[in-house]
């Protein structure tokens, strides 16, 4: 049952996936990672997980690009080229070993592969506001990109103050704030209310019952500023979906989180509309944008 | 599919910030019913962060007459004689719907070692009383190894809360000790259930939510739609825990 007040919960619990409520997973990885046993870490394994839940696309930053500079992002490019209907990638900003010219040239060359950048201030122990990262933010701003940024509430590298600084400097960038300022949950709605281009991303949020409810209660735009993600292939899509179904909100909120906000953000990319028309819920992009208008 | 949750608590913590606490057993019952969780093994947060012996007593009072709830008592080393001796506990447990023991070494300020709690574990093995051990409560893997080496037949429900995905940490324990079971509360990895079952079968996994810190529905959805036979899913959802509870001998 999961939640007697939700028709979606009843349907997902029964069927596991719904054609009428697809999922976009805005936080994913791929391949090998030092501390993790992941049974389905390949593109093919991830697609299997996605098909089980009608997750239309996952937006990822491969572990190799984040962890093995010598290998870099080529495996990410290969995965998107092989499965363009299922994946797009965030190009890692390897803050400890920057090669701005090469990275931006790669972004231009593979504009259909990379939808934005991934920043991980805590991992590299480099503030996302550091001067030498400016070219990346400027590029993302110029191209109106979605950027996935690891954001932790207590961090001096990617905490609320650093994110607010970036959002005020680069108004065309959409930041999917991964983990929603974990441990300083009250800061996420504050940032959301100040910056309509900030999104509360749910990876590692949903194992803290109440954090999402707090955001929905305090953020002026509510669920229209939330994106679904689960760190696939780390964590189960079923688990993330079940948690959203359990949390207190309306089914309209859930649809916003699962796919409507995604459609609204992704329509900026040329590659998106054909994928949506082929595999989406059947609703038009315009209708969805009317149902879930952009945050103000 | 009937869900029998192996890890549910309620009450109010004065030491930890709780986002959406569930203060009373009545509120817990409402939440269980709404989620469609038929039964649960429960404890009070005050058994961890409050006064353990008092909270043990209050838990027993709370669940009196609640046919769907099964309590677990926190235990303390018998050297300080703060609770009845281990061999005196079974009749008290039977009278109070208590089916297991829970280790809280961090807040209880004791060492979770065989030589410290051995008199409990001896009784637990004889009477098939499950011992609930969570790394979140201060038990370390080396403690678990020490306990299970001394009492290899002990029935343990392990909540491995330290890192996740954590298969590399807990699978060796599963392989080595046949009565060790895994509470799925923190096992939320993609295909974690399927992969585990391929290696060890379904009998060692128990549905657990860690409610109210986590939602009931995350693991419910994972278990219900795991890519394994329906009988295995039913066992994980509730059958395995039902068997463990059934085997407890308190007479």
Interface residues (C-beta under 8 A of the other chain):
Chain A: X1 X2 X3 X4 X9 X12 X13 X16 X35 X36 X37 X38 X39 X40 X45 X46 X49 X52 X185 X206 X207 X208 X209 X210 X211 X213 X214 X232 X233 X234 X235 X236 X237 X238 X239 X240 X241 X242 X243 X245 X246 X247
Chain B: X18 X19 X20 X34 X35 X36 X163 X164 X165 X167 X168 X186 X188 X189 X190 X191 X192 X194 X195 X211 X212 X213 X214 X215 X216 X217 X218 X219 X220 X221 X222 X224 X225 X227
